Amino acid sequence: ASKEMGIPTVPPVLTEELAQDEAFLKALYHVLMNVHLIRGVLTCPVTQREFPVMDGIPNMMLEEDEC
């Protein structure tokens, strides 16, 4: 997700070496705590279902036929 948000420095897998890397931990903190999605789409990695986000609020309501 970080790459899609323009932050390419966060690797996709956490290794023991990265867990000890201060620069990595700072970048990870930034992605987790300071980056906010205001408008866009969240995509489920399992089902690929897309959930729209408007004004920072994701709409995760399913249609009746999706339940």
N, C-alpha and C positions, 0 to 999 in steps of 0.2 A: 504494500500500500504506500510505503514511503516514496518509492520511485515514481508512482503515478502523481504524487503530490509535489514532485520536483526536489526531493531530498534523496539523491542517489547514494549517499554515504552509509546507509544502514544496510548491512548484508542480510540475506534472507534466512540465515541459520545462525543460531547462537552457539558458539564454541566456548570451551573453557578459557581459551586465550582471550576471546572477545569479552568475556565476563570480567576479566581483569584489566581491560584496556579503558583508561579514563576517558579518552577522546570518544570511543564508541559509546560508552555509558552516557556521556553528555549528549551525543546525537540522539540516542534512543530516548532519553528523557525529553528532549525537545519534541520528537515526533509524538510521544505518548501524552505529554502534558501541555504543550504549547500550540500544537497545530489543530485547528478547528475547521471542520467541514461546514460551510455555511449553505452552499447550494451545490447539488451534484447527485451522485448515485453511490450507494453502498451495494457491493455485490457479494452474495454468499459464496464462499469458496467451494462448498460442497454441491449446491444445487444450481449455482450460477444465476439464481433469481436476483433481480435488481430491485432495490428499494430506493425510491426518490427521497432526497433531502432538500427541504425548503426552510430557509431561515434557521438553519442549524438543527432542525427537528426531522429525524427519519420517520417515514411512513412505512411501518412494517405490518400493516393490516393486510391479511390475506383475503382474497375473494372467496366466496362460498365454495366454488369448484376447486380451490387450491387446498382446502382443509382435508 
